Amino acid sequence: MDRKQSHIDLALQQSVVTSAFDGIQLQHCALPDFNFSAIDLTSQFLNFQLAAPIMISSMTGGTAESTRINQHLAEAARECGIAIAVGSQRISQDGINNYGLDRQLRQWAGNSPIFGNVGLANLIQWNDAGCLNDLAARIDADAMIIHLNPMQEIFQDTGDINWAGSVDCLARSIEHCQLPVIIKEVGMGLSATVIQQCIEAGAAAVDIAGSGGTQFIAIEGAMSQQPIRQRAAQTFAGWGASTPQLLQQAQPATLSIPVIASGGIRNGLDIAKCISLGASLTAIAGVILPAARNSTSDCIAVIEQLKFELAIACWGTGCQNPSLLPSKYQAHPS
Ligand SMILES: Cc1cc2nc3c(=O)[nH]c(=O)nc-3n(C[C@H](O)[C@H](O)[C@H](O)COP(=O)(O)O)c2cc1C
């Protein structure tokens, strides 16, 4: 079975038991001085206007099922006014196939921002400075995402483990890209040091993609045919820092570029907590994947639930707009 399909199947079997988001508390306000209906979730991220500070994170493309999944996600993004990212476009660049990774995506997504995606490991191998522009053109993308996933690759039987020259390749790829470039992890997180390196390389934004949600080490361990790798995957289960912890380390308000928070977001309250910790935008993957398999309307229901809960968090903290949430963070009492 192909790798991207196995990722979908195995990700759907994972569940979040405890969450670092539960250690974060927002300040309750018993005296909101506005009408709940006046809460305004609209947000700006880079040059994009969004109906809420939410995007659908990179997941799929290239498998037979991907056309349907990306159609559901893109149509839901259009209906809900949020951004959508596709999964790695490597498979279409390698000429294997294009399912869900062609210009049909623009028809489904309408005016919603579309973000393309590729791994830095692939960029190192291809050594083709212009390829981000080609990938963007294939799906009419508004920005490109490069994912960093060394701890995913090492658990693949034939993963890309030669990352020599990665820092230079990152800077060169960004320099030649005509669109803004966002750097993300895949669920193990970007440390404050790596975020600084991304800023120096010219990134327009970073997506922290911390641990606490989809666990790629476990997924790759389950897919491996090699006992040595399967056992190592158990040893390293839970590797990486949680999204709230990384946000606290990164101090987004002090950075020159916006920070997207993702990794383990379960609901609209988690989204509010990410924004209270300085994130400009949040991204969801695992929480919308079951709906993405079913229908556009199921995806819309998930996003509407997130938006409603984010609005309630604004109401409960006395904020008419999520951008006011950063003053409402309080450490959980011990
Ligand atoms: C089925 C699946 C496939 C994924 N494929 C990609 C990918 O191709 N590129 C990428 O950057 N991230 C990929 N991710 C990682 C997500 O974008 C996200 O960073 C990670 O799942 C953490 O978010 P979550 O906890 O909300 O799932 C994938 C996630 C899932 C669930």
The ligand as an SDF file (V2000), in Angstrom:
LIG
                    3D

 31 33  0  0  0  0  0  0  0  0999 V2000
   -2.5460   11.8830    7.4500 C   0  0  0  0  0  0  0  0  0  0  0  0
   -1.5550   12.9850    7.6510 C   0  0  0  0  0  0  0  0  0  0  0  0
   -0.6610   13.3000    6.6550 C   0  0  0  0  0  0  0  0  0  0  0  0
    0.2600   14.3490    6.8190 C   0  0  0  0  0  0  0  0  0  0  0  0
    1.0860   14.6950    5.7830 N   0  0  0  0  0  0  0  0  0  0  0  0
    1.8590   15.8000    5.8800 C   0  0  0  0  0  0  0  0  0  0  0  0
    2.5960   16.2700    4.7610 C   0  0  0  0  0  0  0  0  0  0  0  0
    2.5570   15.7000    3.6810 O   0  0  0  0  0  0  0  0  0  0  0  0
    3.3500   17.4010    4.9240 N   0  0  0  0  0  0  0  0  0  0  0  0
    3.4010   18.0700    6.1210 C   0  0  0  0  0  0  0  0  0  0  0  0
    4.0550   19.1010    6.2070 O   0  0  0  0  0  0  0  0  0  0  0  0
    2.7260   17.6300    7.1880 N   0  0  0  0  0  0  0  0  0  0  0  0
    1.9550   16.5380    7.1010 C   0  0  0  0  0  0  0  0  0  0  0  0
    1.2140   16.1120    8.1780 N   0  0  0  0  0  0  0  0  0  0  0  0
    1.4260   16.7790    9.4800 C   0  0  0  0  0  0  0  0  0  0  0  0
    0.3810   17.8320    9.7940 C   0  0  0  0  0  0  0  0  0  0  0  0
    0.3930   18.8700    8.8450 O   0  0  0  0  0  0  0  0  0  0  0  0
    0.5640   18.4070   11.2030 C   0  0  0  0  0  0  0  0  0  0  0  0
    1.7690   19.1400   11.2700 O   0  0  0  0  0  0  0  0  0  0  0  0
    0.6160   17.3260   12.2730 C   0  0  0  0  0  0  0  0  0  0  0  0
   -0.3210   16.3130   11.9750 O   0  0  0  0  0  0  0  0  0  0  0  0
    0.2790   17.8850   13.6500 C   0  0  0  0  0  0  0  0  0  0  0  0
   -1.0300   18.3910   13.6890 O   0  0  0  0  0  0  0  0  0  0  0  0
   -2.2490   17.5900   14.3940 P   0  0  0  0  0  0  0  0  0  0  0  0
   -1.7840   17.2180   15.7550 O   0  0  0  0  0  0  0  0  0  0  0  0
   -3.3940   18.5510   14.3570 O   0  0  0  0  0  0  0  0  0  0  0  0
   -2.5200   16.3660   13.5630 O   0  0  0  0  0  0  0  0  0  0  0  0
    0.2800   15.0820    8.0300 C   0  0  0  0  0  0  0  0  0  0  0  0
   -0.6350   14.7600    9.0500 C   0  0  0  0  0  0  0  0  0  0  0  0
   -1.5470   13.7320    8.8750 C   0  0  0  0  0  0  0  0  0  0  0  0
   -2.5330   13.4380    9.9670 C   0  0  0  0  0  0  0  0  0  0  0  0
  1  2  1  0
  2  3  1  0
  2 30  2  0
  3  4  2  0
  4  5  1  0
  4 28  1  0
  5  6  2  0
  6  7  1  0
  6 13  1  0
  7  8  2  0
  7  9  1  0
  9 10  1  0
 10 11  2  0
 10 12  1  0
 12 13  2  0
 13 14  1  0
 14 15  1  0
 14 28  1  0
 15 16  1  0
 16 17  1  0
 16 18  1  0
 18 19  1  0
 18 20  1  0
 20 21  1  0
 20 22  1  0
 22 23  1  0
 23 24  1  0
 24 25  2  0
 24 26  1  0
 24 27  1  0
 28 29  2  0
 29 30  1  0
 30 31  1  0
M  END
$$$$
